Amino acid sequence: MSRYFENVTYPPQPTSLEELKGRLERIKGFTLGELAEALDLPCPHNSTKAKGYAGELVELLLGADANNLPVPDFTRLGIELKTMPIDRNFEPLETTYLCHAPLTSVRGIDFYSSVLYSKVRLILFVFILAEREMALAQRRIIDYYLFAPDESELAQIKADYDELMDMVTEGQAQQITARIGTMVQMRPKCADGRQVVPCVTADGSFGWTRPRGFYLRREVNQNICRRVAPRHQLPLALTLS
């Protein structure tokens, strides 16, 4: 359940891609503040203390129904939802978190039966103009794009997954760095550096390390942005008042 909208009733999940696109068209061009106000919902002023708000607001508006389960956000359509903050030149401001990376009981987990595969095979990106100086309420939904990796991209994601999970299986989770992986990387994913989880060690016993997640590399996000940017006149207009 959303930590921002605990008492809000979500709309029903869309039953078709056409219905989902209709909802996207209705929110495109509006700021987060305008959308929140239309629903009589709060919009925090300080974005640094409201991490995840934009994503959860978009989930609410579009009817995502996975509720943090390890399945695509639109369960009926098999589509994962990701917001991508961009600057005025339509460049991504960060990488994209995909899902939790398992660090124990990993032997025999095939890529095509993994949570990563279910998340990455069809991703709806919603682009939000969100430069650092912009208040959260002023950040604007610019566009959207449905990303389905082609055969070569999916093969590369599988190769990245296999390499990373082989390292985990061999007890080398702590040696994994963000430099490994062409399209997908594995990085720490935790609220602070004190959080630890069990992991397999080189001798087959259990040790402790920080939780990890799978992320799309920044270069992948840049390529996705470049597919959409030609639709728009750059630089994008900022609303800072």
C-alpha positions in Angstrom: 0.0 0.0 0.0 1.2 3.5 -0.8 2.7 5.4 2.1 1.3 8.6 0.7 -2.2 7.5 -0.3 -3.1 5.0 2.4 -6.7 6.0 2.6 -7.3 6.5 -1.2 -9.3 4.2 -3.3 -7.5 3.3 -6.5 -9.3 3.2 -9.8 -9.8 -0.2 -11.3 -6.9 -1.5 -13.4 -7.1 -0.8 -17.1 -8.5 -3.8 -19.1 -6.7 -2.9 -22.4 -3.7 -1.0 -23.7 -6.1 1.4 -25.3 -7.7 2.2 -22.0 -4.3 2.7 -20.4 -3.2 5.0 -23.2 -6.4 7.0 -22.7 -5.5 7.6 -19.0 -2.0 8.6 -20.0 -3.3 11.1 -22.4 -5.5 12.6 -19.7 -2.6 13.3 -17.3 0.1 14.3 -19.9 1.1 18.0 -19.7 -0.1 18.5 -16.1 2.1 19.1 -13.1 2.1 16.8 -10.1 0.6 19.6 -8.0 -2.3 20.1 -10.5 -3.0 16.3 -10.6 -2.9 16.0 -6.8 -5.1 19.0 -6.4 -7.7 17.6 -8.8 -7.9 14.5 -6.6 -7.9 16.6 -3.4 -4.6 14.9 -2.4 -1.6 16.3 -0.6 1.6 17.1 -2.5 4.7 17.5 -0.4 6.8 20.6 -1.0 10.2 19.1 -0.3 11.0 16.5 -2.9 14.1 15.2 -1.0 11.7 14.1 1.8 9.1 12.6 -0.6 11.1 10.1 -2.6 8.7 7.9 -4.5 5.8 10.3 -4.4 5.8 10.9 -8.2 5.8 7.2 -9.0 3.0 6.5 -6.5 0.9 9.3 -7.7 1.2 8.1 -11.3 0.4 4.5 -10.2 -2.8 5.9 -8.5 -3.9 7.9 -11.6 -3.3 5.0 -14.0 -4.8 2.2 -11.9 -1.7 0.1 -11.3 -2.7 -2.9 -9.1 0.4 -4.9 -8.2 0.7 -3.2 -4.8 4.5 -3.8 -4.4 4.3 -7.5 -5.3 7.1 -9.0 -7.5 4.9 -8.9 -10.6 4.3 -6.2 -13.3 2.4 -3.2 -12.0 -0.5 -3.7 -14.4 -1.1 -7.4 -13.7 -3.7 -8.0 -16.3 -1.7 -6.4 -19.1 1.7 -7.6 -18.0 3.2 -4.1 -18.1 5.6 -2.6 -15.6 5.3 1.1 -14.8 8.4 3.3 -14.3 8.6 7.1 -14.0 11.7 8.6 -15.5 12.8 12.1 -14.3 14.3 14.1 -17.1 15.9 17.5 -17.5 14.9 20.2 -20.0 17.0 18.6 -22.7 15.2 15.3 -22.3 18.1 13.6 -20.7 17.5 11.1 -17.8 18.5 12.3 -14.4 19.0 8.8 -12.9 19.1 5.1 -13.5 15.9 3.0 -13.3 15.3 0.5 -10.5 13.8 -2.7 -11.8 13.4 -5.1 -8.9 15.1 -6.8 -5.9 18.1 -9.0 -6.6 18.0 -12.4 -4.8 21.2 -13.2 -2.8 20.3 -16.5 -1.3 18.6 -19.7 -2.7 19.7 -18.6 -6.2 20.8 -21.9 -7.8 18.6 -22.8 -10.7 16.8 -19.5 -11.1 16.4 -19.2 -14.8 16.3 -15.7 -16.4 12.9 -16.4 -18.1 11.3 -17.4 -14.8 12.9 -14.5 -12.8 11.2 -11.4 -11.4 13.6 -9.4 -13.5 12.3 -10.9 -16.8 8.7 -10.3 -15.7 9.5 -6.6 -15.0 11.7 -5.8 -18.0 9.9 -7.5 -20.9 7.4 -4.6 -21.2 7.9 -1.3 -19.4 5.7 1.8 -19.6 8.0 4.8 -19.0 6.3 8.0 -17.9 8.7 11.0 -18.4 8.6 13.7 -15.8 10.4 17.1 -16.1 12.0 17.2 -12.7 15.1 19.3 -12.6 16.7 19.8 -9.2 15.5 23.3 -8.7 11.9 22.5 -9.3 9.5 22.0 -6.4 7.8 18.7 -6.4 4.4 20.2 -7.3 5.9 22.0 -10.3 7.3 18.8 -11.9 5.4 18.1 -15.1 4.4 14.9 -16.9 5.8 15.3 -20.4 5.2 12.1 -22.3 5.2 8.3 -22.1 6.7 5.4 -24.0 6.1 1.6 -24.0 9.5 -0.1 -24.1 9.7 -3.7 -25.2 13.3 -5.0 -25.5 14.0 -6.4 -29.0 15.6 -9.8 -29.5 19.2 -8.5 -29.2 18.4 -6.3 -26.2 16.7 -9.1 -24.4 19.6 -11.4 -25.1 22.0 -8.8 -23.6 19.8 -8.4 -20.5 19.8 -12.2 -20.1 23.6 -12.2 -20.4 23.9 -9.5 -17.8 21.6 -11.4 -15.4 23.4 -14.7 -16.0 26.8 -13.1 -15.2 25.6 -11.3 -12.1 23.7 -14.3 -10.7 26.7 -16.6 -11.4 28.7 -14.3 -9.2 26.1 -14.5 -6.5 25.9 -18.3 -6.7 29.7 -18.4 -6.4 29.7 -16.3 -3.2 31.0 -13.2 -4.9 28.0 -10.9 -4.2 30.2 -8.4 -2.3 32.6 -8.2 -5.3 29.8 -7.1 -7.7 30.1 -3.4 -8.8 28.0 -1.1 -10.9 30.5 -1.5 -13.7 29.4 -5.1 -14.4 26.6 -5.4 -17.0 25.9 -3.8 -20.4 22.2 -3.0 -20.0 21.4 -4.1 -16.4 23.6 -3.6 -13.4 23.3 -4.7 -9.7 23.7 -2.1 -7.0 22.9 -1.6 -3.3 19.2 -0.9 -2.7 18.5 0.2 0.9 17.4 3.1 2.9 20.8 3.4 4.6 24.1 1.6 4.7 23.3 -0.1 8.0 20.7 -2.4 6.5 22.1 -5.9 5.7 20.7 -9.2 4.4 22.0 -12.7 4.2 24.2 -13.7 1.2 26.0 -16.8 0.0 29.8 -16.6 0.7 32.6 -18.2 -1.3 32.7 -21.3 1.0 29.0 -21.9 0.7 28.0 -20.6 4.1 26.0 -17.4 4.8 27.4 -13.9 5.3 25.9 -10.5 5.4 25.8 -7.7 2.8 23.6 -4.7 1.8 20.4 -5.5 -0.2 20.9 -5.3 -3.9 18.6 -4.4 -6.8 18.7 -4.7 -10.6 18.9 -1.3 -12.4 18.7 -0.3 -16.1 21.9 1.5 -16.8 21.9 5.3 -17.5 23.0 4.6 -21.1 19.9 2.5 -21.7 17.7 5.3 -20.3 19.4 7.8 -22.6 18.7 5.6 -25.6 15.0 5.4 -24.6 14.8 9.2 -24.1 16.3 9.7 -27.6 13.4 7.8 -29.1 10.9 10.2 -27.5 12.7 13.5 -27.6 12.1 14.2 -31.3 8.4 14.6 -30.5 9.2 17.7 -28.5 10.8 21.1 -28.9 13.9 21.3 -26.8 14.7 22.6 -24.4 11.5 21.9 -22.6 9.9 24.9 -20.9 10.2 25.0 -17.1 7.5 26.2 -14.7 9.3 27.6 -11.6 6.8 30.2 -10.4 
